[in-house]
Amino acid sequence: MIIGVGIGLALGKYYPKQISSYEECVKANGNQIQPIYPGICATKDGRSFREVLTDEEKKNLQPLDPTANWKTYTDSRFDFSVKYPEDWKTIPFQDKWEPGVWLILAYSPDSRTNTINGEIVGVVESQSTSFSVSAYDESQVTIKDLEKLALEKNSKKTEQTINQIKGLLIVNEERTGVIEKLFVFEKENYTFSIQLFWPKNKLENEKILDQILTTFRFSPLSADLRRRTNIGAEIQPGLELYKSGV
């Protein structure tokens, strides 16, 4: 019995318990622990173990959504929505949709506005950070038409997909004092245009506008836009064109 115990102790000395988890790896002497989170521990024989996180710890690892507290504009006629920062303002438009008329125009607090008889009707693009969404009847205006208007010398054009919407992204830096980014695409019988403007002396505002652009999406239930818009017809009483988050 004494001999058996002695042999067992000797084997334990030369053949220690096999490491099978991150916690065991950390407790053992001589292993390397990488200073990252979740942690990684590497044993002397070349094996590695990653720290196991709880569900709460995994949740805390997820990046925060910078748009979580933004306002949401929902257009019930074209079935799309887009988000914008809480302190931005929007300009209300007439209750009858016309091709090319803004469905929404929103701008930052430091933007310079245009007024007529005390009413804000637009912004000074070279001194404003803003975005707008417009829709055109495809029989009158196509992507090619908008592309010709937007493209100038040294403008950049790339194909882009945003929330499963395939279109063209055009960046124009040739305008005086302002940079324009235009995302154009077609849906059913309409050509849509999303315009983003920011002053050249406020290049950091491009990040906010890009975040706004990534929030644009159509409702999964959106269908038959032509029936909804009823081109050329007057709006039926009680029909809500758009709901602003303002």
Secondary structure, DSSP 8 states (H G I E B T S, - for coil): -HHHHHHHHHHHHHS-----SHHHHHHSTT-EEESSSS-EEE-TTS-EEE----HHHHHHHS---TTTT-EEEEETTTTEEEEE-TT-EE----SS--TTSEEEEEE-TT--EEEETTEEEEE-GGG--EEEEEEEETTT--HHHHHHHH--TT-EEEEEEETTEEEEEEEE--STTEEEEEEEEEETTEEEEEEEEEETT-TTHHHHHHHHHHT-EE-TT---HHHHH-TT----TT---EE---
